[in-house]
Structures are given as C-alpha cells and as structure tokens.
Amino acid sequence: MSQPPVRPPASASGQTGFTRYQTTVAGLLAFLQFAVILDFMLMSPLGAVIMPAMAITPQQFGLVVSAYAFSAGASGLLTAGFADRFDRKRLLLFFYSGFVLGTVWCGLAQSFESLLVARIATGLFGGVIGSITLAIATDLFAPHLRGRVMGIIQTSFAASQVLGIPIGLYLSNTWNWHVPFLAMAGLGLVGGLVVSIKMQPVDGHLKLRQEHSAWMHLYHTITEPRYLVAFATTALLMTGGFMLMPFSSAYLVGNLGINLHHLPTVYLVTGMCTIVFGPLIGRAADKVGKFRVFLFGATLSTIMVLIYTHLGPVTVPMIVLINAVLFLGIFSRMIPFQALVASVPAPQQRGSFNAISASIQQLSGGVASVVAGHIVTLGADGRLQHFDVVGYVIVGTTLLASLLVWRLNRDVQARAAASAQAAAEPAGAAGH
C-alpha cells in the first residue's frame, strides 16, 4: 500500500522560529509574489518604448495597463467559490502556469489587440496567485509566526522595484521591449518547477466540512459580518498607495525640483530600505503585537503623508530620507494588518476570503487612482495642484481604517480566547 504524502510539521505553540521547510516555503511564496508584482509594475516604465514601437496612443497604452488590473479583480471573484475545494499547491501551480504563459504571450505580441488580450489573460491568472500564497502562508504558519512570513512576502514589492525594473529596462534598452517579458517568463518557469518539487501538498482544509455549492460558498464568505469589516479595512488601506504612487514622479520633478535623472536613485534607495524594513517589521509584529505595530505604522504614515504632500523644493538626500520613512510607515501598517487578518477567516474559507480580498484591493486601488486623478490638476508651470488634498483624504481613510483594525483585533483575540477555553475544558473534565 502506498504511503500518504508527508505533510509539513504543524507549528507548535512553543516554536519561536521557522523550521527548515517553512523557511523554504516563505522564500518560494516571496518569489511568486515578486514575479507577479514585477509583471504588473514593468508595463509603466516600458511604456515609453512600447508606444512608439507598436505605434499606439497613450490612451491605448492606458487601456493595456488597466486591462490587467480589471481582469485580475474579476478573476478573484470568479474563482473565490472554488478556491477552497482543491489542494492549494495544485491550485497555485495551475494559475501560475497560466500566468507564465500569459507573460510569454505579452513578449510575443506584435499588435495593440494582441497585447491587450495578452494582458487580460495574464491578469486573469496572475490576479489569483497573491490570494493563494496568503492562504498557504496562513495554513502553514502559526499566528505567532505570521507577522514574520508576511514581512518576507511583502519584501517582494521592494525587490521588484530595486532589482526587477532596472534589469527589465536594461534588457529593453539593449535589445527590445519583448525581451524583459520573455526573460521574466523563463525565470518564472524555473521558479514554478522549484515550487512543484519543494512544496508539499497543502490540503488540510479539505478534511474539513465543505459546502456542496461553490456559489453558496462564495455567498456565505461575502456576507459573513466579520469578514465584511476585514474587506472594508482592506479597501481603505489600499487608497494610500494608489492615490500617491501614480503621481509620485510628476510631483518629485514638478513640485519638489528633483532632476529627472535622479529619480532612479530615489526609487532605488527607497526600495533597498524597504527590503530591510519588511522582515524587521514582521518580527516586531510577532513580538510586540500586531495591533501595536499597526498603530505605529498608521501614526507614522499619517505624519509623513502630511509632510510629503506639503513639501517645497528639496534636495535629493532629503527626499530619499522622507520617502524611506514614509514607506516604513506604510509597510508598518500593511504587514501587521495582513498577519492579523489572516486569523479572521475559517480554515475552509481562507482561499475564498483571500480571493475576494484581492479583488477588493484591485477595485479599490482603481477607484482611488480615479479619485486622485479628479482631485489633482496640472498647473501651467508644470506643478501638481491640490496634491495636499490627496494627503488629507489618505489621512482620513487611515484613521477610519485604524478604528476597523481595532475592532478586528478585539474580535480575533476574543475568538482565540474562546477557542483556548474550549480546548482546556475537555482536558479539565478528563482530569476529574
């Protein structure tokens, strides 16, 4: 008789660090996030090359960029009902394979229509990967280790900025814009093979009671009251980055007087700082408390957003420092929040919960960008007008999100205490 597959060891309550297997999984999940984020971020800097090469207008290119976000948001909702009905490793490899093929399609595209369809296909597959990786991280890491693993996974954002974008631009400048996508697909293929070999099945949730209908599973996840609070918080926290980032380069150059050639330095140093910050913030969240670290991040980001959006002409070292501290605040919000919210859904609803949350991130990010675009105007002197109003909106959403996170933290602690008491009662009864 064949032996059942070996499962990763369960995290004991006294475990203070990762096992060797958990370290491997954390690295693999971070790589997958790196690949997905890089694919999304690479389009914007390549726009200056793609538009003349394919003879497409800025409006058409904007449609190509937004098509990924909209299809990624739609895919999360379409797959949410089925996200908990399969082994998470197999589900991850299925969508990741589609993502790699979509990236190859992007690299081979020769027309606007082909590139547009390729981005839609890539978004349909890539938009689900982030939610599956978070579900796997929640399944394999105990609550007191989740801050650390979320910190590692979040560094993928900074790594894509520091390593991926400069390399992608170099490949494009050396050959053509097709090469970065094909190179990324090749690297992604290697990463997918490593995941298929090294990662063990993640199917513990399949042993729990499952709903027969995928649509009812989706409905019950969307309508669960305590999940709604988490979804609302996610939407509010997404507004900050999506309102600031689209206008950051124009603000730095037009309003703060930063030379265009110094922009790579600003982003490079900020990204390197974030790579260092991420794991440290995760460790602090596990050691000090996720809600405490979140409050620190919310307070710091509020202060820095107000400073950043009211700046006048500054030197490059000063804006690098301000940018680094601003991102310290932003990541000090996001990492503990992700670690905290991982404890909200029931194990058999984690995949669906994370898929819906990912869709909300895409949708709220798109809405935030549109709102910011209506607030900010470009003056005759090339300076952005009303950028300070964007700062006030971000401060307002951060304060409201902080109240919701306080409620989430209270509910998570209450349910954890109730579960501990329920587990202790049978043991006490057996002692008598």
N, C-alpha and C positions, 0 to 999 in steps of 0.2 A: 504494500500500500504506500502511495506517495505521501511524503511528509508535507504538512501545511507550510506555507511560506513564513519565514521568520519575520516577526514584527519588531519594530523599534522598541527598545525598552521604555516602559512607562516612567514618567518623571516622578520620582519620589519627592515627598514634601520636604525632605531634608537636603535635596540636591541644590547645590549653590552655583553650579556652572554647567555648561553644555557637556554632554557625552561626545565621544568622537563622531558618532553617527549624526547627532544633532548639529555639530559644527559643519559637517559636510552638507547637510540639508540646508542650513542657513546660508551657506555660500552659494549653493545651487539656486535657491529662491532669489537671492540678491542678483545673481547673473541674469535670470529670466526677466526680472524687473528692469534691469539695465538695458537689455535688448529691446523690450517693448517701449520704454521711455525714450531711448535713443531714436528708434524708428519714428516716433511721433515728433520729437524735437528737431530731427535732422532736416525736415522739409523746409522750415522757415529760413535758415541760413543758406540753403541751396537754391532758394527762390531766385536770387539774382543771376544764377547760372541757368536754371531750368526755363525761366520765362523767355529769354532770347533764343535759347537752343531749340525750343519747341514752338516758338512764335505764338505764345499765349498771352493774354492780357492779365493785368493784376487781379481783375475780378474773377477770371477763370482760375487763376492760381489760388485765390482765396477760397474758392469753392472746393478745390482739391484738398486744401488743408482742413477745412471744416467738415468735409465728407467723412474723414476718418473719425472725428470726434462724434458725429451724429450716428454713424454706423456702430461705433463702439458702445455708445449709450444704448442703442436699440438692442444690440446683441446681449447685453446684460439682462434686460427684461425678458428677451425671448428664451434665454437658457436658464433663467432662475428656477423655473418649475422643475427642471431636470437635474439641477446642479448637485443634489444630494442623493441621486439614485444610482450613482456609479462610483467605482474606486476613483478617488481624487487624482491619483497618479495617472491613470489611464485618461481621465478627462483632460488633465493638464497637457499630456502629450498629444492628444487629438487636436486641441485648439492651438497648441504651439506649432504643430506641423503645418496647420493651415496658415498660421502667421508667417512662418518661414517661406512657404510657397507664395504667399501674397507679396512678401518683400522681394522675392525673385521676379515676380510679375512687374513690380514697380521698376526694378532695374532694367527690365527688357522693354518697357513701354516706349512707343515711338510717336504717340499722338496724345492730345489732350484727353480724348474719350477713353483711351486705353489706360492712361494714368489715373483718371478719375475712378474707373471701375476697379482698378487695382487697389487704390486707397480704400475704397468701400469694402472690398473683400478682406484686406489686411485689418481694417478696423473691426469687422465682424468677428474675426478670430482673436485678434490681439486684445480687444476690449474686455474679454472674459478672463484672460490669464492672470491679471492682478488680483481679481477676487478669489481665484482658485489658490494662488500662492498664500493669500492671507488665511484661507480656510485650512490649508495644510499646516501653516505655522501655528494656528490655534489648536489643531488636533495633536500636534507632536510636542508642543512646549507647554509646560505648566504655567498657570497665571503669574507666578513669581519670576518667570524667565521671559515672559512675552515682551516686556519693555526692551530687553536686550536684543531679541531677534528682530523686533520691529525697527530698532535703531540700525541694525546691519542692513536690513532690506531697504530702508529709506536712503541709505548712502548711495544707492544705485542712481538716484536722481542727480546727485552731485557728480558721481563718476561719469555719467553720460555727458555732463556739461564740461568736465575737465578733460576727459580722455576722448570720448566719442566724437564730439562735434569738431574739435581741431583736427583729428585724424580724418574724419569724413571730408572736411573742407580741403585738406591736403590731397587726398585721393582725387577729389573732384578737380582741383586745380592742376594736378599732374596729368590726369587722363581726361575724364569727363564725368558728368553727374551720375551716370549709370553705375560707375564702379563702387561708390560707397554703399549702395543698396545691395549689390551682388556680394561685396565683401562682408557686409553685415549678415546676409543670409548664410554665407559659408561659416562664419563664426557661430551663428545661431544653430546651424546644423550640428556642429561639434558639441555645443552645449546641450542640445536635445539628446544626443547619443549618450552623453555622460549621465544625464538625468535618468534615462531609461535603464542604465546599468547600475548606478549607485543608489537610486532612491527605491526603497521598499514600498510595497502596496500601502495605501492609506485608505483603509476600508472599514475602520472600526465603527463608523456611523451606520454602515449597512446592517449591523447586528441589532440596531435599534428599530423600533416600530416605524414603518414608513407609510405615508398616505398613498392610496392607490392612484389617485388622480394627480397628475403633475400640475394641472391648473388650480386645483384646490390647495395644493402645497404652496403655490405662488400666492394665492389669495390670502391664505392664513398667515403667510410671512409678511405681506404688505400691510395687513390690517391688525397685526399684533400691537397693542398700545405701547408697550415698552420699546418695541422696535421703531415706532414712529418717532419717538424722541431722539433715538440714535440717528435716524435718517435726516431729521431736521437739523441736528447738530452738524452732521457731515456737510449738508448744503451750505450752512452758514460759514463753516470754516474754509470751504473752498473759495469763497468770494475774495479773500485777501490776495492770494497769489494770482488769480485770474484777472483781478482788476488792476494790479500793479505791473505784472510782468509784460503784457503786450505793449505797454508804453514806456518801459524802463529805458531802452536805448535812446528813444527820442527825447526823453526827459533828461537823461545824463548829458546828451550832446547839446540840446537846445536850451535847456534851463540852467544846467549846472556848469556848462562850459567845458565839459570833458572832450578832449580831442578824439575823433573817431578811431584813430589808430591805437588809443589807449583802452578802448572797450574790451578787447580780448584779455588784457591784464586784469581789469576789474572782475570779469566773469571767472577767469582762471583762479585768482586768489580766493574769491568768494567760494568757488566750488571746492577748492582744496581745504578751506576751513570747515566747510560743511561735512566733508568726508571724515574729518577728525571729530567734529561735534556729534555726529549721528550715534556711533556706538557709546560715547560717553553719556549722552542724554538717555539712551536706553538703559544703561546701567543705573543711572540716577533714579529713573522711574521705578525700577525694581527695588532699589534700596531705600529710597526716601518716601516713595509713594507716587502713584501715577497722577492723582489729582493735584498733589502739591507741585509737582514738576509742571503740570499743565498750567496751573495758576501763575507760576513763574514765567512760563513762555507767553501766556496771554498778556501779562503785565508788561513784559519787556517788549513784545511785538507792538503793543499799543503805543508805548512811548516812542519806539523807533519809527513807526509809521508816521506819527505826527511830526517827528524831526525830519524824516526823509522827504515828506511831501511839502515841507515849508523851507527847504534849503534854497540858498542862493548859490552863486558861483563858488566852487570849492576846488581844492587840489585833489589830485589822483589818490595820494595816500589817505586823505581824509574820507573820500567816498568809498574807498576799499574797506576802511575800518567800519564806517556806518553800515555798509552793505553786509559785512560779515556779522555784525551784531544783530542786524535786522533778521538775517537768516537763522541765527542762533535762536531768536525768539520764535520764529515761525516753526522751526523744527522741534523746539521745546513744547510747542502746542500739539503738533501732529503726531509725533512718536508716542507720547503717553496716551493721547486720545485713542490711537489705533490699538494700543495694548489694552486699554480699558474696555473699549467697545468690543474687543474680541470675546469678552466674557458675557456679553449680552445675549446672543442667540443660543438656542438649544443646539446640542451637537448635531442632531438630524436636520437642522435648518441653517447650518453655517454656510453652506455653499450658496443657497438661495439668498440668504441675508447679505452676503458679501457681493453677490452679483447685482442685486438691487442697489446696494450702496455704491458700487462702481458706476452704475448708470446715473445715479443721482449726482455723483461727482462730475461726470461729463456734462450733464444737463445744467447743473448749477454753475459750472465753470463757463459754459457758453452764455448763459444768461448774464453772469457777472461781467463778461467781456463786452456784451452788447450794452449793458447799463453804463459801464465805464466809458464806452465809445460815445454815448449820448451826453455824458457829463463833460468830458474833456473836449476842448476845441483847440485848433492850431491857430495861433496869432500870426499877424503879418510879419512879425520879427522872427518867426520860427520857433517861438516858445509855446509850450503847452499851457493853456489857460484852464483854471478851475481844477487843477490836479490836487489841490488841498481838499476840495470837496470829496474826492475819491478817498482820501485819508480819513475823513470824518465818517464816511459810510463804512469803511473797514473797521474802524473803532467801534461803531455801533453794533455791527454783526459779531465782533469778537466778544463784546460784553454780553450780548444775548446768548451766544454760544456757551460762554462760561457758566451762565445760570443753568443751561440744559446739561452741561457736563457735571455740574454739582449734583443734579438730580439723578443722572445716570450712575454716578459713583455711589450715591446713597443706596440706590436700588440694588446695584451689584453687591455691595457689602452686606446688605440685608439678606439677599438670597444666599450668599456664601455662608453667612452665619446660620441661616435656617438649615442649609444642607449639612453643615458640620454638626448641628444639634441632632438632626435626624439620623445621621450616621452614628452618633455617640449613644443614642437611646437603646438600639438593639444590643450594643456591647454592654451597656449598664444592666439591661434586663438579663442578659446571659450570665452576668456575674452573680446575680441573685439566684 
